[in-house]
Amino acid sequence: MRTENPPSPLERSGERVPASPTGAAVEAWAISTKPCEVAGEWFYQDAFRAVYKRRGAAITAYGQELQDLAAELAIDPSNPHDPNAVAVWVSGQMLGFLPRGTAAEYAPALADLAEEGGHLSVSARAWARADDNDQIYASATVWLPPAHGVQPFNAFPEGPYQVLPAGRAVQVTGEDEHMDVLRPFVSDRERYLVVTLHLVQEARTPRSTPFEAIEVRLGGRRVGTLTKAMSGQLRDLVAHVDGLSRLPACCAVLRGSPLRAELTLHVARSADVTSRWLDSIATA
């Protein structure tokens, strides 16, 4: 088993346990697609047993996998072996740490999130099997966002807003006409931004018939629109949130140079939104 970035002897004996996550659990702003194997899990067999018991799953000799777990990441700056240590918690149990190199990459962003009263929640899976002596062999994987995508680069709207569910990529059109707005946000790497969506009447030419389109704004300023077809796929969702007197907001990824940039949204289509999500925002 892996032993990179293991807990200290005190942690192994139970005399020192890293602080559990505090504050609100926050999902990453950027989509989490980077798998990361948890380190030091050998020392937390009882924690794996507890997680499996809570899910009503048995740890068998052939191995049993648990999917769709929610893992919470908590920085552990007092760790005597690594000030960048990041503990991985599932269902109130610590299953290990992020590997040392990964922890160093993510610790600053997680520390910023902690200062704002939150901690990062990501998707996870666990796998475990038991031998004839009831010895547990286990592993866990978490899916991480880009470190610079833990939180958006820019601020959320000042007025009431509602973050729309994430979904497949949607290309914005007309960004080249708004480089004066986008240029200050362009970097050598992609930027994860908060944008708002607005229903407007759009006409391709002065003589063409206007149609209802979705306008994309960054900091309240127009940076492009969605095509007629894509506007139609998001129209009902945007109108529903707008009807609740909230600004529809979503994640946008900005790539390019100060000369020309490309903006892509990660947002669900109207047909993909669940009734549970609609009910949750109606009662919020």
C-alpha positions in Angstrom: 0.0 0.0 0.0 1.1 3.6 -0.4 2.7 5.3 2.5 3.4 8.8 1.0 2.6 11.6 3.4 1.6 9.1 6.2 0.2 10.3 9.5 2.7 10.8 12.4 3.1 8.1 15.0 0.9 10.1 17.4 -1.9 10.0 14.8 -1.4 6.3 14.4 -1.8 5.7 18.1 -4.8 7.9 18.3 -3.1 10.6 20.5 -3.3 13.2 17.8 -6.1 13.5 15.3 -6.2 16.3 12.8 -9.1 18.7 13.1 -12.2 17.7 11.3 -13.6 20.0 8.6 -15.3 23.1 9.9 -17.7 25.6 8.4 -19.9 25.1 5.3 -19.1 22.4 2.8 -18.5 24.1 -0.6 -18.4 22.4 -4.0 -15.5 23.5 -6.3 -16.3 26.2 -8.8 -14.5 24.4 -11.5 -15.6 20.9 -12.5 -13.7 18.2 -10.6 -12.3 15.7 -13.1 -8.8 15.0 -11.7 -8.6 11.6 -9.9 -6.2 11.6 -6.9 -5.4 8.5 -4.8 -5.6 9.1 -1.1 -2.3 8.4 0.8 -1.8 6.8 4.2 -5.0 4.9 4.2 -3.3 1.8 5.6 -3.4 3.4 9.1 -7.2 4.1 9.0 -8.7 0.6 8.7 -11.2 1.3 11.5 -12.3 4.5 9.6 -12.9 2.4 6.4 -14.9 -0.1 8.5 -17.1 2.7 9.9 -17.8 4.2 6.4 -18.8 0.8 5.0 -21.0 0.1 8.1 -22.7 3.4 7.7 -23.5 2.6 4.0 -24.7 -0.9 5.0 -22.0 -2.5 2.9 -19.9 -5.5 3.8 -16.1 -5.7 3.3 -15.6 -9.1 1.6 -12.6 -11.2 0.6 -13.3 -10.3 -3.0 -13.4 -6.6 -2.4 -16.3 -4.1 -2.3 -16.4 -0.7 -3.9 -18.4 2.3 -2.6 -19.2 5.0 -5.2 -20.8 8.4 -5.1 -19.2 9.3 -1.7 -18.8 12.9 -0.6 -15.3 13.6 0.7 -14.4 16.7 2.7 -10.9 18.2 2.6 -9.5 19.8 5.7 -6.2 21.5 5.9 -3.9 20.4 8.8 -1.3 23.2 9.2 -0.2 21.9 12.6 0.8 18.6 11.2 4.4 18.1 12.4 5.5 16.3 9.2 4.0 18.6 6.6 2.5 22.1 7.1 0.6 21.7 3.8 -1.1 18.4 4.9 -4.7 18.0 3.8 -6.8 15.4 5.5 -9.6 13.5 3.6 -12.8 12.9 5.5 -15.8 10.8 4.5 -18.9 10.4 6.7 -17.1 11.8 9.7 -14.1 9.5 9.3 -10.6 10.4 8.2 -9.4 8.0 5.5 -6.0 9.5 4.9 -4.3 12.5 3.3 -3.8 14.0 -0.1 -0.3 13.0 -1.3 2.4 15.4 -0.3 2.9 17.0 -3.7 -0.8 17.4 -4.3 -1.4 18.8 -0.9 1.3 21.5 -1.5 -0.5 22.5 -4.7 -4.0 22.7 -3.1 -3.3 23.9 0.5 -3.2 27.7 -0.4 -6.6 27.6 -2.1 -8.1 25.5 0.7 -6.6 27.8 3.3 -8.3 30.8 1.5 -11.6 28.9 1.6 -11.1 28.1 5.3 -10.6 31.8 6.0 -14.0 32.4 4.5 -15.6 29.9 6.7 -15.8 26.9 4.4 -14.1 23.7 3.3 -14.0 21.9 0.0 -16.4 19.0 -0.7 -15.5 16.6 -3.6 -16.7 13.3 -5.0 -14.9 10.2 -3.9 -14.9 6.4 -4.1 -13.6 3.8 -1.7 -12.5 0.2 -2.1 -11.7 -2.4 0.6 -11.3 -6.1 1.0 -10.6 -8.3 4.1 -8.3 -11.3 4.4 -8.9 -14.4 6.6 -7.5 -12.6 9.6 -9.9 -9.6 9.1 -7.0 -7.5 8.0 -8.4 -4.6 5.8 -6.7 -3.6 2.5 -8.3 -0.4 1.4 -7.9 2.6 -1.0 -9.8 5.8 -1.7 -9.9 8.2 -4.6 -11.1 11.8 -4.7 -11.8 13.9 -7.8 -10.2 17.3 -7.6 -10.8 20.5 -9.5 -7.8 22.5 -10.8 -6.2 24.1 -7.8 -6.9 27.6 -9.2 -10.5 26.6 -9.8 -11.5 25.9 -6.2 -13.1 29.3 -6.1 -14.0 31.7 -8.9 -11.4 34.3 -9.9 -13.9 37.2 -9.7 -16.6 38.1 -7.2 -20.1 36.9 -7.2 -22.9 39.4 -8.0 -23.8 41.8 -5.3 -27.5 41.3 -5.6 -29.5 38.0 -5.1 -28.2 35.3 -7.4 -28.6 31.6 -8.0 -25.8 29.3 -9.2 -27.1 27.1 -11.9 -26.2 23.3 -12.0 -23.1 22.4 -13.8 -23.4 20.6 -17.2 -21.7 20.1 -20.5 -19.7 22.8 -22.1 -21.6 25.6 -23.9 -19.6 27.9 -26.3 -20.3 31.6 -26.0 -20.3 33.6 -29.3 -19.2 37.1 -30.0 -16.5 37.3 -27.4 -14.2 39.1 -29.9 -16.5 42.1 -29.8 -16.0 42.5 -26.1 -12.2 42.1 -25.6 -12.2 45.4 -23.7 -14.2 43.6 -20.9 -12.4 40.2 -21.1 -8.8 41.4 -21.5 -8.2 42.2 -17.8 -9.2 38.6 -16.9 -7.0 36.8 -19.5 -4.1 34.9 -18.2 -1.5 32.4 -19.4 -3.7 29.7 -18.0 -7.5 29.3 -18.0 -9.5 31.5 -15.6 -12.7 30.2 -13.9 -15.1 33.1 -13.7 -18.6 33.8 -12.5 -20.9 35.1 -15.2 -24.6 35.9 -15.3 -27.2 34.9 -17.9 -29.9 37.3 -19.2 -32.8 36.9 -21.6 -32.6 39.6 -24.3 -34.1 40.2 -27.8 -31.3 39.6 -30.4 -31.3 40.2 -34.1 -28.4 39.0 -36.3 -28.9 41.9 -38.8 -30.9 45.1 -38.7 -33.4 43.5 -41.1 -33.7 40.1 -39.4 -36.5 39.1 -37.1 -35.4 39.4 -33.4 -35.4 36.2 -31.3 -35.0 35.6 -27.6 -31.4 34.9 -26.8 -29.3 34.5 -23.7 -26.8 37.2 -23.1 -23.7 36.5 -21.0 -22.4 39.2 -18.7 -19.2 39.5 -16.7 -19.3 42.0 -13.9 -22.6 43.3 -15.3 -21.1 43.9 -18.8 -21.9 42.0 -22.0 -19.2 39.5 -23.1 -21.2 37.5 -25.7 -24.4 35.6 -26.4 -25.4 32.0 -26.9 -26.6 30.8 -30.3 -30.3 30.7 -31.0 -30.4 26.9 -30.7 -28.5 26.9 -27.4 -30.5 29.8 -26.0 -33.5 27.7 -26.6 -32.1 24.9 -24.5 -31.3 27.1 -21.6 -34.2 29.6 -21.9 -36.6 27.9 -19.5 -34.0 27.5 -16.7 -32.8 31.1 -17.0 -36.4 32.4 -17.0 -37.4 30.3 -14.0 -34.5 31.6 -11.9 -35.1 35.1 -13.1 -38.8 34.8 -12.1 -37.6 34.2 -8.5 -35.9 37.6 -8.6 -32.4 36.1 -8.7 -29.6 36.5 -11.2 -28.8 33.2 -12.9 -25.1 32.6 -12.5 -22.8 29.9 -13.7 -19.2 28.9 -14.2 -17.3 30.2 -17.3 -13.9 29.2 -18.4 -11.8 31.9 -20.1 -8.9 30.9 -22.4 -6.8 32.8 -24.9 -4.6 35.9 -25.1 -5.1 39.6 -24.8 -5.7 39.6 -28.6 -8.4 37.0 -28.7 -10.2 34.9 -26.1 -12.7 32.1 -25.9 -15.4 31.8 -23.2 -17.1 28.5 -22.4 -19.9 27.9 -19.9 -20.4 24.8 -17.8 -24.1 24.8 -17.2 -27.0 22.3 -17.4 -29.7 22.5 -20.0 -33.3 23.1 -18.9 -34.2 19.5 -19.7 -31.3 18.2 -17.4 -32.3 20.0 -14.3 -33.9 17.8 -11.6 -37.1 18.4 -9.7 -35.1 18.2 -6.5 -32.9 21.1 -7.5 -35.9 23.2 -8.6 -37.6 22.5 -5.2 -34.5 23.4 -3.3 -34.1 26.8 -4.9 -37.9 27.5 -4.5 -37.6 27.1 -0.7 -34.2 28.7 -0.3 
